[in-house]
Amino acid sequence: PPNYGAVWDGWDLADLARDLLDGWHVLRVKAPEQWQSRIVERQNVDLTTDPGKVMLAKRSDGRYHENGYLVLKFDRTEVLDFKTWDRVRWSADSDGMDNPDAVVWTSIRVSTNGTSYSAPFDGGLPEEVGYVVTGDSDSVWIRINLHTNDTESPAPDDPDEKPIGQTPFVFACEMIARTHGELMAGSIPAVAGETVSGISASHTTALKVLFDACDQAGWEFVVWDGALNLAESLGVDRTKEFVFRAATNIEIESLSDGDDELVNILTAYGPGDGINRMVVTLTDEQSILTYGPYPNREPIEFNVETYDELLQKAQEYLEEHSQPKPEFAIWVVCEYDREPEYGLGDRVRVA
């Protein structure tokens, strides 16, 4: 997920590696129809004056209500291969609910049964770290509270200076779940003794995150038979054992750009930044069955204004890229039972 790197700041490298074994699924609320379909309860909030944003509603005299709230419901059945809930993140105006000089502020409360809620929370990095939600309950309810201390100031462009006040805005909210990943834990030490920080995780893959973390710590990792292994050093020097040489023990089957353009799991975004943008994920099940999962490695963004437009553009892109282009391949010719044993990290010679 975007801006997720802050979650791992200060983690031991081994703990990060284990955390990356699980996948993610993001349930984001940004477009007007997403707010409307997700809300199960609301009071004194306005979703129509500025579509896509939540604000306090006005009273009959034109002043904003001092308080309002809405409740969003997220279900685990919406998440393929669900494992556990992870955290809720949101984007909203807030001067801080504990700030005595605050004019407007927002806070959230979390429930896993729909009746008892956590204490109001407004702090940390809401668009990055957010609020941790643990467990595997069937549903999670997120109550977003809006508050204002100003119901008297006029609108800046009102010549009559009619009292209206100020309202906070909520721009987006997302629930992140962890999913059963593709990898198993292989040889990963209990503690690596190397702490990572400043890791970027926006619109990338788990293995790219681990690559950057290992590069920072000076460690290495390898995946064998679906198991992730982490070590301070991998590989051996095999340069004297064998060499790959064209026309001798390898044959070039095809020369092209490979499968870089193959995408059958597409996560597409609308304009914006961080969690404050529309997002949709589409899959081509037939392509996945044939070639395996190929999520897009770089963020795909479309300049659209509505959620329906984003869905259409994403579907068109998926249809165009769900089949592979010709790829680069070689055929290694070795005597039976004398195939060289080598792995990631080994040093070899190529001619």
Salt bridges, closest charged atoms under 4 A:
ASP15 OD1 - ARG18 NH2 2.84
ASP19 OD1 - ARG178 NH1 3.21
ASP22 OD1 - LYS83 NZ 2.97
ASP50 OD2 - LYS53 NZ 3.65
ASP61 OD2 - ARG63 NH1 3.05
ASP75 OD1 - LYS73 NZ 2.70
GLU78 OE2 - ARG38 NH1 2.77
ASP86 OD2 - ARG87 NE 2.78
GLU152 OE1 - ARG63 NH2 3.24
GLU174 OE1 - ARG28 NE 2.79
GLU174 OE2 - ARG89 NH2 2.76
ASP212 OD2 - LYS208 NZ 2.88
GLU241 OE1 - ARG238 NH1 3.16
ASP260 OD1 - ARG297 NH1 3.28
GLU261 OE1 - LYS325 NZ 3.89
GLU301 OE1 - ARG277 NH2 2.50
GLU335 OE1 - ARG338 NH1 3.55
ASP346 OD2 - ARG238 NE 2.80
